[in-house]
Amino acid sequence: KLFVDYGLIVNNPREYRDVLIFLLSSSVIYLVSHTIIKKANIKRRLKAFWILTSYYALVIIGGFMWLTFIAQHNPGNTMTMFMAGMFGVGVLWIFDFWGTFLISVLTFAIFSVSLNAFQTNKMVLWENYIVSFVVILLFFIISRILYSSHFRYFMQLRTTEDKSNEIQKINRTQTEILDMVAHDLRSPINSIAALVDLIRHPSSSEEEKREYYDMILSACKNSDIIIQDLIDTAKKRDNKALSVEGVSLNQFLSSIRDQWAYRIPANRQLVYKSPGSEIIAAINEQKMQRVIDNLINNAIKFTPPDGIIELGLQTEKNNIRISISDNGIGIPEDLHPYLFDRFSKAGRTGLDGEKSYGLGLSICQQIVEQHGGSISVNSKVAKGTTFNIDIPNKIRSE
């Protein structure tokens, strides 16, 4: 930006005034153009800024060159102003290689043509050619040195920023893992606590106690699997192939219903509607149970007393559908797009004050997709919610 006192222009010779007016008008054009370019898209903006900056650098050099040739009337001994202009641009402007090269070539060409118009002495003419070449060469060297210095500084900042982002990412991952531990381990631990209370109850028979012991062992195994999954996630080994086997979904869902029967609130009911024929699917039983447990737990949280949660199973074309339905409070439509986000803002406090971490449905979606399937939701406020898990029917029903 060029700040000029108008009185200085008026009181100086005409040649100085012409140069200053030229520089001032060029500065105004630069500022206006700079403001307009800011409104363009990023690709055009970068190209326009490069052109505009190169133009303004040539304007500054041309102005000082003008002082050399016209204002002082002695090109044989007035290279100081030209040098000042070149070195000023070299220090204040940061150009890449081709930008510096272009300005150097154009400056030498303009200087050579202009010098011929003011200098007829051949000896002095060649002296000025040599001096101008040296000045432009020094400008090129200074500009490249400053560019390299700024580039190294920029790369240091970039490296520092990348390391900072990496540290933040690690911190976020640790926080996510801790929240996943809190979320996923709550279900088996609650099961174990409920079963221990039943074992301690005087009315429990030995046969019931043995059944409870088996369920406790099963919950402990599920907890161990969850912990291993979290360790794999922390070590970024969670991309390994999912281990699946043929499982009777009828027995699988019936077993889940029996496990929940001991810990579901007494004022709510879990019902399993089994299809007429047996349906077998290739699944990872432990991981799929985590999905079903999460969805049942959510249904319980948002279903009022005397509500009913239904487990459903059916085949549809090439898919097998497992559904978890409730007649609870439903999910507002504006929250549907965020349901499966990790740390989703769709998380809500349960009817009995249960805390939500916004992780459950994200984990469910990840596991279902590992099975090559998909999960979807149908819900209306005050009418209930249904989650549908669709997995490929690679094994025929019997």
Disulfide bonds with the S-S distance in Angstrom:
none
